[in-house]
Amino acid sequence: MNDNLIIRNAAVWGHPGPTDLAISGGVYVDLAEVDPTNATTLDAGDRLCVPGFIEPHIHLDKVLLADSIPVNISGSLDEAIEILGARKASYSSADIIDRAGRIIRSAVANGVTRMRTHIDIDTGCGLTAFDALLDVRAQFADLIELQIVAFPQKGIVGDPGCEALLREAMDRGADQIGGMPFNEAGPAESRDHIEIVFAIARDHDCDVDVHIDETDDPDARTLEMLCAATIAHGWQGRVTAGHSCALAGYPDDYADRVMDRVAKADIHMITNPATNLMLQGREDSHPKRRGITRVKELLERGVNVAFGQDNLRDMFYPFGRDDPLELAFLLAHAAHMSQPDEIEAVFNMTTNGAAKVLGLSDYGTEPGCAGDLVILDAHSPLEAIVEKPDRRYVIRRGRVVAETETRRTVVAE
């Protein structure tokens, strides 16, 4: 296999005019360093190019469970968790590996080259799902870079023995420690939950990625707790808060105070428009809360915001195909991001914004960056979000790992 790749006429997003790119040994290099006679050449045709879409929040252990579980009659988060608890008793590594692998292949075809997945760890399922995802990470390493978050969805304080399992997962290769403090019995237990998470993070020198206030309850306060703990432990820039649905329901004065603290703590925020549009506000009369955190207000404060698929064809959310452009389209509507600069901001969330969440130092097309690229059959972020076009080529570490070309013909009468 040729170790050198030259991409001609690439319209790299954020860069003026089409350019030529070179990848050697899996990383971008100066074009002059590659002999064209000793390289594979690909013509991007002045199409829009990005250095790989990034999926920063998904649950690969739960994907594609919808066909093998009871229907979530209420459609609520609580019932979904209840159904999941029963299903986890019959988890098998082979089943998890198969389901996760199918979604990874689909995501790669949609241009995703890096992904962060939360994996349930509790005293009910132990480390079964985690061990399976270690195998998935190794098996698909040539297609995608996968980060694993050890995630205690059932709580830590309320699930005695979970902390030891989380620590074992970190020892055995988890990348980040997760949490879900609002799923504890009350505020005191939520604070203890957060402190345990930071103790594990300190002991393993790892980042923190927690599910925060995934509820319509405007009295939920774990985001503010997380801000205080982040600053107290000196973990600024190393913490991600996923969902933060309650923030949308706070009174404006309290929401402003909390968002100022999020900015001060330098916490990354992830909204999950597909799942939370489906789950939140179900018990409301009109007007209904929609579960999307305050995206615009956070961006105005300089907070890094990204978005993720979260759940996919399971008890939480019956749809989805982990296409970042499909999610961008949803978020643009849900967050009222319609102006040109706002559309650019949405596109940034699944690229540079998500790269910051994952802590990537090698994201981009500059020399030394990982040799990933997605060539879209579009010429602007707006066209990409509207059309959700073919990902003509998906390149991972200098190797084409997916190609898509759709033929469409309108037959005249």
Stockholm file with secondary structure:
# STOCKHOLM 1.0

chainA/1-413         MNDNLIIRNAAVWGHPGPTDLAISGGVYVDLAEVDPTNATTLDAGDRLCVPGFIEPHIHLDKVLLADSIPVNISGSLDEAIEILGARKASYSSADIIDRAGRIIRSAVANGVTRMRTHIDIDTGCGLTAFDALLDVRAQFADLIELQIVAFPQKGIVGDPGCEALLREAMDRGADQIGGMPFNEAGPAESRDHIEIVFAIARDHDCDVDVHIDETDDPDARTLEMLCAATIAHGWQGRVTAGHSCALAGYPDDYADRVMDRVAKADIHMITNPATNLMLQGREDSHPKRRGITRVKELLERGVNVAFGQDNLRDMFYPFGRDDPLELAFLLAHAAHMSQPDEIEAVFNMTTNGAAKVLGLSDYGTEPGCAGDLVILDAHSPLEAIVEKPDRRYVIRRGRVVAETETRRTVVAE
#=GR chainA/1-413 SS CCSEEEEEEEEETTSSSCEEEEEETTEEECGGGSCGGGSEEEECTTCEEESCEEEEEECTTTTTCGGGSCCCSSCCHHHHHHHHHHHHTTCCHHHHHHHHHHHHHHHHHTTEEEEEEEEECBTTTBTHHHHHHHHHHHHTTTTCEEEEEEECTTCSTTSTTHHHHHHHHHHTTCSEEEECGGGSSSHHHHHHHHHHHHHHHHHHTCCEEEEECCSSCTTCCHHHHHHHHHHHTTCTTSEEEEECGGGGGSCHHHHHHHHHHHHHHTCEEEECHHHHHHHTTTTCCSSCCCCCCCHHHHHHTTCCEEECCBCCSSSSCSCCCCCHHHHHHHHHHHTTCCSHHHHHHHHHIIIIIHHHHTTCSSCSSSTTSBCCEEEESCSSHHHHHHHCCCEEEEEETTEEEEECCCCCCCCCC
#=GC SS_cons         CCSEEEEEEEEETTSSSCEEEEEETTEEECGGGSCGGGSEEEECTTCEEESCEEEEEECTTTTTCGGGSCCCSSCCHHHHHHHHHHHHTTCCHHHHHHHHHHHHHHHHHTTEEEEEEEEECBTTTBTHHHHHHHHHHHHTTTTCEEEEEEECTTCSTTSTTHHHHHHHHHHTTCSEEEECGGGSSSHHHHHHHHHHHHHHHHHHTCCEEEEECCSSCTTCCHHHHHHHHHHHTTCTTSEEEEECGGGGGSCHHHHHHHHHHHHHHTCEEEECHHHHHHHTTTTCCSSCCCCCCCHHHHHHTTCCEEECCBCCSSSSCSCCCCCHHHHHHHHHHHTTCCSHHHHHHHHHIIIIIHHHHTTCSSCSSSTTSBCCEEEESCSSHHHHHHHCCCEEEEEETTEEEEECCCCCCCCCC
//
